[in-house]
Amino acid sequence: MAVMALSLFVNNLGQLKLREALKTKQLRLPSQNGNKTQRPTLKWAFQTMRNVIKVRVSIFGRMYEEFKVTFRSRTSNPPLNFCARSTKIERRI
């Protein structure tokens, strides 16, 4: 019972983070009926992901990391690109 409650909590937390990111970036994902929505479920977002790319770049000794996610579209429009916020990674010497 506790495992089920924990998994539902993690799912809802992930869904909340996804919706907040879509809202701040003012992006919409294609829904199941072809319309665009800012409130997708986490399950639907995972099902529509085409690929996830992690990019790490070193610029003047500082590491930057970015995730690029491409979503499949049910319409003839090109796939939607969603970039997560790039984060700076400090290297300890």
C-alpha positions in Angstrom: 0.0 0.0 0.0 2.8 2.4 0.8 4.6 1.6 -2.5 1.4 2.5 -4.4 1.1 5.8 -2.5 4.7 6.6 -3.1 4.5 5.9 -6.8 1.3 8.1 -7.2 3.1 10.9 -5.3 6.2 10.7 -7.7 3.9 10.6 -10.7 1.9 13.7 -9.5 5.2 15.5 -8.7 6.6 14.8 -12.2 3.3 15.9 -13.8 3.4 19.1 -11.8 7.0 19.8 -12.8 6.2 19.1 -16.5 3.2 21.5 -16.4 5.2 24.2 -14.7 7.9 23.9 -17.3 5.4 24.1 -20.2 3.8 27.1 -18.6 7.0 29.1 -18.1 8.2 28.3 -21.6 4.7 29.0 -23.0 4.8 25.7 -24.9 2.0 23.2 -25.6 2.1 19.5 -26.3 -0.1 17.7 -28.7 -3.0 16.0 -26.9 -4.6 12.7 -27.8 -7.2 14.3 -30.0 -4.7 16.5 -31.9 -5.3 19.7 -30.1 -2.4 21.4 -28.2 -2.5 21.5 -24.4 -0.5 22.9 -21.5 -1.9 20.4 -19.1 -0.9 16.9 -20.4 -0.6 13.9 -18.1 2.8 12.6 -17.5 1.9 9.2 -19.1 0.9 11.0 -22.3 4.0 13.1 -22.4 6.2 10.0 -22.0 4.2 8.2 -24.8 4.7 11.0 -27.2 8.4 11.5 -26.7 10.3 10.8 -29.8 13.9 11.1 -28.4 15.8 12.7 -25.5 19.2 14.1 -26.0 21.6 15.1 -23.3 24.2 17.7 -24.4 27.3 18.6 -22.3 29.5 21.5 -23.4 32.7 22.8 -21.8 33.2 26.5 -22.4 36.3 28.1 -20.8 36.5 25.3 -18.2 32.8 25.5 -17.2 30.5 22.6 -18.0 27.0 23.3 -19.2 24.3 20.6 -19.5 21.1 20.7 -21.5 18.4 18.2 -22.3 16.5 18.3 -25.6 13.3 16.4 -26.0 11.4 16.0 -29.3 7.7 15.1 -29.2 5.8 13.3 -31.9 2.9 15.2 -33.4 -0.2 13.5 -34.7 -0.7 16.3 -37.2 1.4 17.1 -40.2 3.2 19.8 -38.3 7.0 19.3 -37.6 7.9 17.8 -34.2 7.8 20.1 -31.2 11.2 20.8 -29.6 11.3 21.4 -25.8 14.6 22.4 -24.2 15.1 22.0 -20.5 16.9 24.9 -18.7 20.6 24.6 -19.2 22.5 24.2 -15.9 26.0 25.1 -15.1 28.1 22.3 -13.6 31.0 23.4 -11.4 33.9 21.1 -11.6 35.9 20.5 -8.5 39.6 20.5 -9.0 
